[in-house]
């Protein structure tokens, strides 16, 4: 069979996403602070974009008003100064001095620097002990625990175990108390010895019955020590107040600041939604470059470049406005569906899905997902992620649905109000929720309790 070339025309449907649509989706995805950085980059890259700050507009209006006033009438400053104004310093003035405070940057010191600083400020080290102590500090993790066996340190420095042990004893006296411990038990013993004394009941319990303490076997400890379970419980309460990770207080983490993208306020009984974009750069097309383009100042490749940048500038301004409108639409739907939450609290949070909001505003579910990603809303109830308002639901006897988050909050309330001597079991919580009309299984209660970080009734029981 001979091979031959031929042209064939065919028609088919194909979906292609415009690159600008990808960029529009990215703008929806960005939180407020990241969007601000993105717009600053666009301002740098696109000469047809320029920024107009609200303060600049206000200043320009103020200057124009002042110029008009100066033209209309010359001000008599002497008359103004003599009319109840203080023209200068006079002794015996009742005006209080106003102090201006300079904002001092907050500095932090990490755990290892803090320990080394204490090490070099103390004296009386034996030969080589300072070097051993430095090696010990270098092997302390961020929680404050020594992660390297003493034998390895001794072998690495060619010293004896006794020398390493003496150096460790000195380091363990540094602040924070409990640092350089080799396990949780030793960490607690160091803190108890410093706060309560090595002859205290708490020290004896941790030293001799740490495993029983961990499993809340207070009656076994009481029988072994010849005391009452109540005394063991009191000592356990004191131990619970100690820091199991003493090094964490010196962990140099960046502060976690949250800037809300949306603000919900209650005004005369109605909720008003506004965008918190007052600090966002206001973009406009540069009049200078636009006029140059109209006058035909750009030729050849420069003309094509200018046309692309002008189109891009127009598009990004439209995309920002579209982002604003989409966020407002989504928040108003959330506000309408979750109005009972804003009025009554988390117990009244209703189940809500992204698809329900998408259908309400006539957009795709993925668009709503991008709008709510890493966005925060400031409301009379506090600051929440937008994702907070979306959760699955549980059925009630009346055929309605309640939010899973609302059920979690109710479980937490029940446990807070329980009798500590007779804590509620998961089955008892199920029965109480059934009495309130919520259909829920025991394993679901257990799952929610674990997610809340609440122990089972066995470990919550107090004697």
C-alpha positions in Angstrom: 0.0 0.0 0.0 1.5 3.3 -1.0 1.9 6.1 1.5 0.7 9.6 0.6 0.1 12.9 2.3 -3.2 14.6 2.3 -5.0 17.5 4.1 -8.1 16.6 6.1 -10.4 19.2 7.7 -12.2 18.3 10.9 -14.2 20.1 13.5 -14.0 19.3 17.2 -14.6 21.0 20.6 -11.7 21.7 22.8 -11.5 23.6 26.1 -8.6 25.9 26.5 -8.1 28.2 29.5 -7.0 31.7 28.8 -3.7 32.5 30.6 -5.4 35.6 32.0 -8.0 33.3 33.6 -5.2 31.5 35.4 -4.0 34.8 36.7 -7.5 35.8 37.8 -7.7 32.5 39.7 -4.4 33.2 41.4 -5.6 36.7 42.5 -8.7 35.0 44.1 -6.4 32.6 45.9 -4.0 35.2 47.4 -4.7 36.5 50.9 -4.6 40.2 51.5 -0.9 40.7 52.4 0.3 38.5 49.5 -2.0 40.3 47.1 -0.5 43.6 48.2 3.0 42.2 47.4 1.8 40.9 44.1 0.4 44.3 43.1 3.7 46.0 44.0 5.5 43.6 41.7 3.0 44.4 38.9 3.6 48.2 39.5 7.3 47.6 39.0 6.9 45.5 35.9 4.2 47.5 34.1 4.8 51.2 33.3 1.2 51.7 32.4 0.2 51.0 36.0 0.5 53.6 38.7 -0.5 53.7 42.4 -2.7 56.3 43.9 -2.9 56.2 47.7 -6.0 57.6 49.4 -3.8 59.8 51.5 -2.3 61.4 48.4 -5.8 62.2 47.0 -6.8 63.7 50.3 -3.5 65.7 50.5 -4.1 67.0 46.9 -7.7 68.1 47.8 -6.4 69.8 50.9 -3.7 71.7 49.0 -6.3 72.8 46.4 -8.6 74.0 49.2 -5.7 75.9 50.9 -4.8 77.6 47.7 -8.3 78.7 47.1 -8.5 80.1 50.6 -5.3 82.1 50.2 -6.5 83.5 46.9 -9.9 84.6 48.4 -8.7 86.2 51.6 -5.4 87.0 53.3 -5.3 85.5 56.8 -4.7 87.8 59.8 -2.4 85.6 61.9 -1.9 88.2 64.6 -5.7 88.3 65.3 -5.9 84.5 65.4 -3.0 84.2 67.8 -4.4 86.8 70.2 -7.9 85.2 70.1 -7.5 82.6 72.8 -4.4 80.9 71.4 -1.1 80.4 73.2 1.5 82.5 71.3 4.4 80.9 73.1 5.9 79.7 76.4 4.7 81.3 79.6 5.8 80.3 83.1 3.2 78.7 85.2 1.5 77.1 82.3 -0.9 74.3 83.1 -0.1 72.4 79.9 1.2 69.0 80.7 4.3 67.7 79.0 3.5 65.0 76.4 6.1 62.3 76.2 6.8 60.7 72.9 7.9 57.1 73.1 10.1 55.6 70.5 9.1 52.1 69.4 11.8 49.7 70.4 12.1 46.6 68.3 11.5 43.4 70.2 14.4 41.1 70.1 14.5 37.4 71.1 17.3 35.1 72.1 17.2 31.4 71.3 17.7 28.6 73.8 21.3 27.8 72.9 22.5 31.4 73.1 20.8 31.7 76.4 22.5 28.7 77.8 26.0 29.6 76.5 25.6 33.1 77.9 25.0 31.6 81.4 27.8 29.1 80.9 30.4 31.8 80.2 29.1 34.1 83.0 29.9 31.5 85.7 33.3 30.5 87.1 34.9 27.6 88.9 35.1 25.1 86.0 37.5 22.2 86.3 40.0 21.4 83.5 38.1 20.7 80.3 34.7 21.1 81.9 33.8 24.2 80.0 34.4 22.4 76.7 32.3 19.5 77.8 29.4 21.8 78.9 29.5 23.5 75.4 29.3 20.1 73.8 26.3 19.2 76.0 24.5 22.5 75.1 25.2 21.8 71.4 23.3 18.5 71.7 20.1 19.9 73.4 17.1 20.0 71.1 14.5 22.8 70.8 12.4 21.2 73.6 15.3 21.4 76.0 16.2 17.7 76.1 19.7 16.3 75.8 19.6 14.0 72.7 23.1 12.6 72.8 24.2 9.8 75.3 26.8 10.8 77.8 29.0 7.9 76.6 29.1 9.4 73.1 30.1 12.9 74.4 32.8 11.3 76.6 34.2 9.4 73.6 34.1 12.4 71.3 36.0 14.6 73.7 38.3 11.8 75.1 37.1 12.4 78.7 35.6 10.2 81.4 31.9 9.7 82.0 32.3 11.3 85.5 33.6 14.5 83.9 30.6 14.6 81.5 28.2 13.9 84.4 29.6 16.8 86.5 29.3 19.1 83.5 25.7 18.0 82.9 24.8 18.7 86.5 26.0 22.3 86.1 24.1 22.8 82.9 20.9 21.4 84.4 21.0 24.2 87.0 20.8 26.8 84.3 17.6 28.6 83.3 15.1 27.3 82.2 14.9 24.7 85.0 14.5 21.3 83.5 16.8 21.9 80.6 19.3 19.2 79.5 17.2 16.4 80.9 17.4 13.1 79.2 13.7 12.2 79.4 10.4 13.6 80.7 10.8 12.0 84.1 14.2 13.7 84.8 12.9 17.0 83.4 10.0 16.9 86.0 12.3 15.9 88.8 14.6 18.8 88.1 11.7 21.3 88.2 10.2 19.7 91.3 13.5 19.8 93.2 13.8 23.5 92.4 10.2 24.5 93.1 9.1 22.1 95.9 12.2 20.4 97.1 13.6 16.9 96.7 11.8 15.7 99.8 8.4 16.6 98.6 5.6 14.1 97.9 5.5 15.2 94.2 9.2 14.3 93.9 8.7 10.8 95.4 5.8 10.1 93.1 7.6 11.1 90.0 10.8 9.3 91.1 9.3 6.0 92.2 5.9 5.8 90.5 6.2 7.7 87.2 4.5 5.0 85.1 1.6 4.7 87.5 1.3 8.5 87.5 1.2 8.5 83.7 -1.7 6.1 83.7 -3.6 7.9 86.6 -3.4 4.9 88.9 -3.7 7.1 92.0 -5.2 4.4 94.2 -2.1 2.2 93.5 0.3 5.0 94.3 -1.7 5.9 97.5 -1.5 2.3 98.7 2.2 2.0 98.0 3.0 5.3 99.9 0.5 4.8 102.7 -1.4 8.0 101.9 -4.9 8.9 100.6 -5.8 9.1 97.0 -6.7 12.7 97.5 -3.1 13.6 98.5 -1.9 11.8 95.4 -4.4 13.8 93.3 -3.2 17.1 94.8 0.4 16.2 94.1 -0.5 15.3 90.5 -2.2 18.6 90.1 1.0 20.4 91.1 3.0 18.2 88.7 0.6 19.0 85.9 1.5 22.7 86.2 5.2 22.0 85.4 6.6 22.6 81.9 7.2 19.3 80.0 9.2 21.2 77.3 11.1 23.9 79.0 13.1 24.9 75.9 10.1 25.9 74.0 9.8 29.3 75.7 13.1 30.3 73.9 12.0 28.9 70.5 12.5 31.9 68.1 9.4 31.6 66.0 8.0 34.5 63.9 4.9 36.0 65.4 1.7 34.7 63.8 -0.2 37.8 62.9 -3.6 37.5 61.1 -4.9 40.3 58.9 -8.6 39.9 58.2 -9.6 40.2 54.6 -13.3 40.8 55.4 -15.0 42.7 58.3 -18.5 41.9 59.5 -20.1 44.5 61.8 -23.5 44.8 63.4 -25.1 48.2 62.7 -28.5 48.8 64.2 -29.4 45.1 64.3 -28.2 44.4 60.8 -24.9 42.9 59.7 -22.8 44.8 57.2 -19.9 43.3 55.2 -16.9 45.3 54.1 -13.6 44.4 52.7 -10.5 45.3 54.7 -8.6 46.5 51.7 -8.0 50.1 52.8 -4.2 49.6 52.7 -4.3 47.9 49.3 -2.7 50.0 46.6 -5.2 51.8 44.4 -4.3 51.1 40.8 -5.0 53.3 37.7 -3.8 53.6 34.2 -0.9 56.1 33.9 -2.1 59.1 32.1 1.3 59.9 30.8 2.0 56.6 29.2 -1.6 56.3 27.9 -1.3 59.7 26.2 2.1 58.6 24.6 0.4 55.5 23.2 -2.5 57.6 21.8 -0.1 60.0 20.2 1.7 57.2 18.4 5.0 57.7 20.2 5.7 54.0 20.2 6.9 52.3 17.0 7.6 48.7 16.0 8.3 46.4 18.8 7.9 49.2 21.3 4.3 49.6 20.1 3.6 45.9 20.5 5.1 46.0 24.0 3.1 49.1 25.0 -0.1 47.6 23.7 0.4 44.4 25.7 1.2 46.3 28.9 -1.8 48.6 28.5 -4.1 45.6 28.0 -2.5 43.9 31.0 -3.0 47.0 33.1 -6.6 47.3 32.2 -7.1 43.6 32.9 -5.5 43.5 36.3 -7.6 46.5 37.4 -10.8 44.7 36.3 -9.6 41.4 37.9 -9.0 43.2 41.3 -12.6 44.6 41.2 -13.9 41.2 40.2 -12.1 39.7 43.2 -13.7 42.2 45.5 -17.2 41.5 44.2 -16.7 37.7 44.4 -15.5 37.9 48.0 -18.4 40.1 49.0 -20.9 37.7 47.4 -19.4 34.7 49.1 -19.4 36.4 52.5 -23.0 37.6 52.2 -24.1 34.0 51.4 -22.2 32.8 54.5 -23.7 35.5 56.6 -27.2 34.6 55.4 -26.7 30.8 56.1 -24.9 31.3 59.4 -26.8 34.2 60.8 -27.8 32.1 63.9 -24.1 31.6 64.6 -23.3 35.3 64.6 -26.2 35.8 66.9 -26.0 32.8 69.2 -22.5 31.3 69.0 -20.8 28.1 67.7 -23.6 25.8 68.9 -25.8 27.3 66.2 -23.3 26.8 63.4 -25.1 25.1 60.5 -23.6 22.6 58.0 -22.5 24.3 54.8 -20.7 23.2 51.7 -18.7 25.0 49.0 -21.1 23.7 46.4 -24.1 25.3 48.2 -22.4 28.7 48.1 -21.2 28.2 44.5 -24.8 27.4 43.4 -26.1 30.4 45.3 -23.7 32.9 43.6 -23.7 31.2 40.2 -20.0 30.3 40.2 -17.9 27.1 40.1 -17.1 25.3 43.4 -13.4 25.7 42.8 -13.8 29.5 42.6 -15.4 29.5 46.0 -12.6 27.3 47.3 -10.0 29.8 46.1 -11.9 32.7 47.5 -12.1 31.1 51.0 -8.5 29.8 51.0 -6.4 31.4 53.8 -8.9 34.2 54.1 -10.0 35.6 57.5 -13.1 37.4 58.6 -13.4 39.7 61.6 -16.8 39.5 63.2 -18.5 40.4 66.5 -17.9 36.7 67.4 -14.1 37.0 66.8 -11.7 36.3 63.9 -12.3 33.2 61.9 -11.0 31.5 58.8 -13.7 31.5 56.1 -13.2 27.7 55.9 -14.5 27.6 59.5 -18.0 28.2 58.3 -18.0 25.1 56.1 -18.5 21.7 57.7 -20.4 18.5 57.4 -23.7 18.0 59.2 -25.5 15.6 61.5 -29.2 14.9 61.3 -31.6 15.7 64.1 -34.9 14.1 65.0 -36.8 17.0 63.5 -35.1 16.3 60.1 -32.8 19.3 60.2 -29.0 19.3 60.3 -26.5 20.6 62.8 -22.9 21.4 62.1 -20.2 19.0 63.2 -18.3 21.9 64.7 -21.4 22.9 66.7 -21.6 19.3 68.0 -17.9 19.4 69.0 -18.5 22.6 70.9 -21.5 21.0 72.7 -19.4 18.0 73.7 -16.7 20.3 75.0 -19.3 22.2 77.1 -20.7 18.9 78.5 -17.2 17.8 79.6 -16.4 21.2 81.2 -19.6 21.0 83.2 -19.3 17.4 84.3 -18.7 16.1 87.8 -14.9 15.4 87.9 -15.5 12.5 90.3 -18.0 11.0 87.8 -16.9 12.1 84.4 -19.1 11.4 81.4 -18.4 8.4 79.3 -18.7 8.5 75.5 -22.0 6.5 75.7 -23.4 9.0 78.3 -22.5 11.9 76.0 -24.3 10.0 73.1 -27.4 9.7 75.2 -27.3 13.4 76.3 -27.0 14.4 72.6 -29.9 12.1 71.7 -31.9 13.9 74.3 -31.1 17.2 72.6 -32.3 15.7 69.3 -28.9 15.0 67.7 -28.4 11.6 66.2 -24.8 10.6 66.7 -22.9 7.3 67.2 -20.5 6.6 70.1 -17.5 6.2 67.8 -18.3 9.6 66.4 -18.2 11.1 69.9 -14.9 9.4 70.5 -13.5 10.8 67.2 -14.6 14.3 68.1 -13.3 14.0 71.6 -9.9 13.0 70.3 -9.9 15.8 67.8 -10.6 18.2 70.7 -7.6 16.8 72.7 -9.9 15.6 75.5 -8.9 12.5 77.4 -11.3 9.6 78.0 -13.4 9.5 81.2 -10.9 7.1 82.8 -8.2 9.7 82.7 -10.4 12.6 83.5 -11.7 11.1 86.8 -10.6 12.7 90.0 -10.6 11.1 93.4 
